[in-house]
């Protein structure tokens, strides 16, 4: 048995398999599910969750977490709307830059509190979850804009959100580019490998001279920027924004990451896995009504998927540990 | 000077290093020179300051005063990274690995070979790791994760790390503590090879036979000060042991008639794989039996298994003729056994709870009626034991964390005494508390023994064991290697048994 890398890990293959089964069953019930429009919608819906999950993966690998993603996304989506309320003709690129910058600032706040003040990320981001959401509502009431509608935004912006390139939704392309870039850094750059080291054993990382604080801050900023991007894309895609965009999204993101095989205690997992997890959860959401399950059950199914995958993790881990022990004993006679 | 011309300039020199942690003076002006091609042993009892020397060389601690000279230049080692950049590698007693990452990545973390575009060259990394493992005589698969590797294999990875970083000052902190004889011999071969290629090695060990088998020179630390530095050819074992223990036993300990009551604690053939083997002994009522041994010899593990915190593979424990169920602390308490654990902060107290709450935790049954805890009864218990142990306490409702180390220890002791045990096991009862509190803990233990309690006293401080115990059991590598009556128990006989120098049993 060798440990060489394969293009997809066992876990990722498992998700692909689950996806295929789910799609096959759902398509058997309603062939339209796999139609061009059905697939288009599926990937479009999965794209924003994928962006969030890829950012979250970076954090979870380092033994951190960001519960404020939903609020940060809400804030940046609302920012996009506010920009158009102020100036109907703002170029798309300016909105994107503004949203990404605001997300990065939110991430920097989280990261600074975690890295410098040494407060656990779970607590810090639970706090900023409420703070960012509060700012969002405060901003809405201060400016008297309860809601921004599609007719208030520029046609260019809306077209950007719903457009396609060669039949592939633009949002999906963006998510794929981000995914490939993050996957590449995590696999082949020293800084990427150091994130795994920090999450796998913080003490050993310190002894190895890895600047953990700097790396963790950077990861919060990058992840926040991705959330900011997702917020702007959300605004462009849906065209209607109020101050509660993204509420509860953090749960779906963490679920996607964990289902995708990123160990919640850090040190292992891939962005590819998290993206597949996001795709699987989105597919489940889309498939439930077709399979006759009321949409109200969606949360329960998401949760069950999460529990199932954690149980699988434990089982696989236990088997791996006993196999490693056996190999070692065999070698030592 | 003629001598300076003869002797090559040492690779690393420590000059008059001092270091203290709060009130504890860990190092008092220690000087040490490590020439290239030499294996240098650093010996001393637990707490003599060996680990502090290791940490200072490794850049984990900075000295309060003194100079570190590397290849003739004074240097500041302000972080582990800097030490590593200066060619210093520390191999820790318990290797620190990234269990999720491959063996090769563990070796090269932060220094992975790169290809164009700053990409990690995985092929080259795995190949070089495989070469290093080959050179060290252990063909590990460089692509396997390090989770599940034996300590010996993990140390090989640490050494490979040192070699790959071109380190020429290599510190090994008790590397053989967890190794089998074969693994240790393999490590020695590697160490000799490294010295032969011009590295300077500092080897920390408790095992005197290893010091003589491997090292060219030996330096002895005691209480943070340098006692002796000599070539291993010039100093014999007996002298070395004497230098290690050195100090006179102080007369701080209460006088007491040795106990001779009925057998209160009887341990027969106790085994736990990897911790201790075939341990049998008895403690009589009214007797204080000391359990000595070096850190890692299995003393605390033994105590925990007797009490039932940990399980045991075989063997029996009886208290007053009644068998204790395995792995059942509640059952042990009910049958009259109490354990005051080693680490009072972690295992003995709930620091956030009030003093009186802590005092009654082990016997909530006695202070409650129908499952409801009575505050007044709780308070009365705390008062009674507080006065008896002369605790200096402001209010019994204050959090236990507000107490001084000595008073915390008394609180833990009182908590267990409140269960009215007939056998008391105390693990390092005076570690980290001041002299005055120490004396009080000692006299309380004496008084309890005089009242008929059987006491098993585990301690790394030899003077404490020798001063308090009627009989001294010595553990070495999980076995009891000596059972010495008070008259025959001296620092030398205990140290010999603890280091496995002679079989004194």
Interface residues (C-beta under 8 A of the other chain):
Chain A: X2 X3 X4 X188 X189 X190 X193 X194 X196 X197 X199 X200 X201 X203 X204 X205 X206 X207 X208 X209 X210 X263 X267 X268 X320 X321 X324 X325 X327 X328 X332
Chain B: X60 X79 X80 X81 X82 X84 X85 X96 X97 X98 X99 X100 X101 X102 X105 X109 X110 X112 X114 X118 X119 X120 X122 X141 X143 X144 X145 X147 X148 X149 X150 X153
